[in-house]
Amino acid sequence: MSLLSRQGIEIDVVDSKEIVPVTDSTLISDNPKYVNDDELLNENALCNLKNVWLHQRKKTKQLWDEFAPSAFIDVVKKSPEYRYCDSVPAKLDLSAVVKFTAPLFQQAREQLSTQQQTFEQIDLTQINVSHLKSDVKTLFSLLMTKEFISNSNLAESEIIEKLTDAKLIPNPKDIAVLLMFVKRKNLTMWLPLMDFTDVPQAHVLLNVMAQEATFKQFEILNSQLQHHEYSSGVSLDPFYFFIRGFSELDFSFFSADERTKNIENREQKHFIRYFTEHPVTIREFHRRAVAEHKAQLEEQYQAIIKHFPQLEIDTVDNFFNVRCP
């Protein structure tokens, strides 16, 4: 008697040779009933066609210019999206800028090593910045702000004072530089002290803040620019860019860092509340922004119209996108 039998446990044992093999299971069938090859091929083909179509409708301004005149191309070239690219500043040549900032950081490092100073004790007034172009000085200022945030115990006001004493103050006209620091704390610290009222390209910075869903920066800058022309509907507005960058599903599923996910969700909710309380007149460019979501990912589109039902559309046939350099 086995140990299990002595414990009162009986198990029926069947010789595997006596088991009749299953022959009608869909799992081992040569032609599984749950797969329709033709339907699967058609679905893949339609998906590929949709992706090709979307790709063909998203081009840079320069590529749209290469097309022969037609009714559709005429609509593209008269669109606010096409005109908007003329207001976007050229991207900063980082390799050229680094060439000028590297010696400045070297001077700061020498103070740390030769004078045995802590980071808080660095004397920025010993670094000569009078010869620098404005955009280089703005970049160096923001980078040094980041260094003090990361490597010192100075309060924000003390960091601002230290850089101001050294004449390292970001210039609000250097929009191409500021765009690099959207969502960064070092820019957020300086924004309340910067005057954008006479900066024509400031709306570009505001729009990127909306697209990147960084509400605190948006709120600070928007308080200065509420009079801007975007309120007239003539040009693209922050709501358009918020819709373009809308990614509620990403926040829900793909953020590995729980703290980051919570921050991003909170920022998203701030913008949803703001644009709900400050509705804009819906125009064709808003519909084109939401059409891209509808064409790419239906769930994303449904998340948008849940918050903004006025953006619901029936078709994406009129979609196009103009990418600025």
Summary of the structure (lengths in Angstrom):
residues: 325
radius of gyration: 29.1
end to end distance: 82.8
largest distance: 97.4
contacts: 813
relative contact order: 0.10
helix: 62%
strand: 2%
